[in-house]
Amino acid sequence: MLKNAKAGSIVLPKLGDMRENIQSKIQAIAEAKYPGSVEIQQKYAKQYRTSINGVMSD
């Protein structure tokens, strides 16, 4: 016998935390690729964010 169930609440992820986590990973990749050059790291990170469909573009 099937029972109908109704959701009492909807759980959504904390998008701010997710954004910060992704940004940290992008920064770590940029630092590994271009050590010692903050300007190039920033350009790489911006290009990378834009390349993932503009999801995190500035």
MDAnalysis code that builds the backbone (N, CA, C; Angstrom):
import MDAnalysis as mda
import numpy as np

u = mda.Universe.empty(174, n_residues=58, atom_resindex=np.repeat(np.arange(58), 3), trajectory=True)
u.add_TopologyAttr("name", ["N", "CA", "C"] * 58)
u.add_TopologyAttr("resid", np.arange(1, 59))
u.add_TopologyAttr("resname", ["MET", "LEU", "LYS", "ASN", "ALA", "LYS", "ALA", "GLY", "SER", "ILE", "VAL", "LEU", "PRO", "LYS", "LEU", "GLY", "ASP", "MET", "ARG", "GLU", "ASN", "ILE", "GLN", "SER", "LYS", "ILE", "GLN", "ALA", "ILE", "ALA", "GLU", "ALA", "LYS", "TYR", "PRO", "GLY", "SER", "VAL", "GLU", "ILE", "GLN", "GLN", "LYS", "TYR", "ALA", "LYS", "GLN", "TYR", "ARG", "THR", "SER", "ILE", "ASN", "GLY", "VAL", "MET", "SER", "ASP"])
u.atoms.positions = np.array([
    [0.839, -1.177, 0.000],
    [0.000, 0.000, 0.000],
    [0.889, 1.248, 0.000],
    [0.607, 2.186, -0.880],
    [1.382, 3.413, -0.972],
    [0.787, 4.494, -0.099],
    [1.668, 5.301, 0.482],
    [1.218, 6.429, 1.281],
    [1.726, 7.712, 0.635],
    [0.912, 8.717, 0.662],
    [1.333, 10.023, 0.163],
    [2.043, 10.764, 1.287],
    [3.216, 11.269, 0.986],
    [3.968, 12.027, 1.981],
    [4.150, 13.451, 1.487],
    [4.127, 14.374, 2.386],
    [4.322, 15.779, 2.035],
    [5.555, 16.288, 2.770],
    [6.351, 17.041, 2.037],
    [7.563, 17.600, 2.636],
    [7.187, 18.750, 3.555],
    [7.800, 18.766, 4.707],
    [7.551, 19.839, 5.655],
    [8.467, 21.023, 5.442],
    [9.611, 20.772, 4.826],
    [10.546, 21.861, 4.575],
    [11.490, 21.464, 3.439],
    [12.107, 22.458, 2.882],
    [13.073, 22.247, 1.811],
    [14.436, 22.709, 2.323],
    [15.446, 21.891, 2.121],
    [16.791, 22.237, 2.576],
    [17.611, 22.683, 1.380],
    [18.192, 23.869, 1.482],
    [19.043, 24.410, 0.428],
    [20.467, 24.560, 0.946],
    [21.457, 24.335, 0.098],
    [22.845, 24.513, 0.548],
    [23.149, 25.989, 0.770],
    [24.120, 26.253, 1.612],
    [24.562, 27.625, 1.837],
    [25.454, 28.016, 0.659],
    [24.926, 28.786, -0.253],
    [25.644, 29.119, -1.469],
    [26.859, 30.002, -1.199],
    [26.808, 30.817, -0.174],
    [27.954, 31.653, 0.172],
    [29.158, 30.799, 0.530],
    [28.933, 29.742, 1.300],
    [30.013, 28.840, 1.675],
    [30.554, 28.119, 0.455],
    [29.663, 27.714, -0.436],
    [30.073, 27.004, -1.644],
    [30.927, 27.916, -2.526],
    [30.509, 29.157, -2.662],
    [31.248, 30.123, -3.476],
    [32.651, 30.343, -2.898],
    [32.737, 30.489, -1.592],
    [34.030, 30.704, -0.935],
    [34.940, 29.495, -1.134],
    [34.385, 28.307, -1.045],
    [35.163, 27.078, -1.221],
    [35.721, 27.000, -2.644],
    [34.880, 27.275, -3.628],
    [35.321, 27.233, -5.025],
    [36.371, 28.303, -5.280],
    [36.149, 29.501, -4.737],
    [37.111, 30.591, -4.914],
    [38.467, 30.209, -4.326],
    [38.482, 29.573, -3.183],
    [39.733, 29.145, -2.555],
    [40.470, 28.128, -3.424],
    [39.722, 27.219, -4.024],
    [40.338, 26.218, -4.897],
    [40.923, 26.861, -6.147],
    [40.191, 27.807, -6.727],
    [40.698, 28.504, -7.909],
    [41.966, 29.269, -7.558],
    [41.972, 29.927, -6.419],
    [43.156, 30.686, -5.990],
    [44.344, 29.764, -5.771],
    [44.118, 28.602, -5.191],
    [45.202, 27.644, -4.966],
    [45.782, 27.158, -6.290],
    [44.933, 26.926, -7.281],
    [45.416, 26.506, -8.604],
    [46.244, 27.623, -9.227],
    [45.744, 28.851, -9.140],
    [46.466, 29.998, -9.706],
    [47.834, 30.171, -9.044],
    [47.901, 30.019, -7.732],
    [49.170, 30.155, -7.012],
    [50.147, 29.054, -7.408],
    [49.632, 27.855, -7.648],
    [50.506, 26.741, -8.046],
    [51.027, 26.940, -9.472],
    [50.181, 27.461, -10.359],
    [50.581, 27.657, -11.754],
    [51.525, 28.838, -11.921],
    [51.283, 29.898, -11.159],
    [52.050, 31.141, -11.314],
    [52.563, 31.641, -9.960],
    [53.487, 30.899, -9.358],
    [54.002, 31.316, -8.041],
    [54.741, 32.654, -8.131],
    [54.492, 33.511, -7.171],
    [55.215, 34.773, -7.084],
    [54.670, 35.902, -7.935],
    [53.634, 35.673, -8.713],
    [53.082, 36.722, -9.563],
    [51.593, 36.906, -9.262],
    [51.306, 37.801, -8.331],
    [49.928, 38.017, -7.894],
    [49.062, 38.530, -9.041],
    [49.598, 39.411, -9.864],
    [48.825, 39.977, -10.971],
    [48.389, 38.884, -11.953],
    [49.299, 37.995, -12.316],
    [48.961, 36.910, -13.239],
    [47.998, 35.934, -12.569],
    [48.170, 35.684, -11.284],
    [47.255, 34.807, -10.550],
    [45.833, 35.369, -10.596],
    [45.704, 36.674, -10.398],
    [44.388, 37.302, -10.416],
    [43.756, 37.219, -11.803],
    [44.557, 37.436, -12.842],
    [44.042, 37.339, -14.207],
    [43.598, 35.912, -14.514],
    [44.400, 34.940, -14.088],
    [44.052, 33.532, -14.309],
    [42.737, 33.199, -13.598],
    [42.621, 33.616, -12.334],
    [41.422, 33.314, -11.549],
    [40.183, 33.934, -12.191],
    [40.305, 35.165, -12.666],
    [39.173, 35.830, -13.306],
    [38.783, 35.105, -14.590],
    [39.771, 34.736, -15.393],
    [39.497, 34.008, -16.635],
    [38.830, 32.668, -16.324],
    [39.325, 31.985, -15.308],
    [38.776, 30.681, -14.941],
    [37.320, 30.815, -14.507],
    [37.034, 31.797, -13.654],
    [35.653, 32.003, -13.188],
    [34.731, 32.299, -14.364],
    [35.213, 33.107, -15.302],
    [34.408, 33.445, -16.470],
    [34.190, 32.221, -17.351],
    [35.194, 31.359, -17.439],
    [35.104, 30.190, -18.317],
    [34.109, 29.147, -17.820],
    [33.776, 29.181, -16.542],
    [32.796, 28.205, -16.045],
    [31.407, 28.835, -16.114],
    [31.075, 29.261, -17.322],
    [29.757, 29.782, -17.659],
    [29.383, 31.070, -16.929],
    [30.371, 31.832, -16.505],
    [30.067, 33.097, -15.860],
    [29.436, 32.961, -14.497],
    [29.443, 31.776, -13.948],
    [28.796, 31.530, -12.657],
    [29.401, 32.386, -11.556],
    [30.719, 32.534, -11.598],
    [31.387, 33.279, -10.542],
    [32.115, 34.501, -11.078],
    [31.762, 34.996, -12.229],
    [32.487, 36.123, -12.798],
    [32.279, 37.373, -11.962],
    [33.256, 38.235, -12.016],
    [33.206, 39.481, -11.241],
    [32.361, 40.525, -11.923],
])
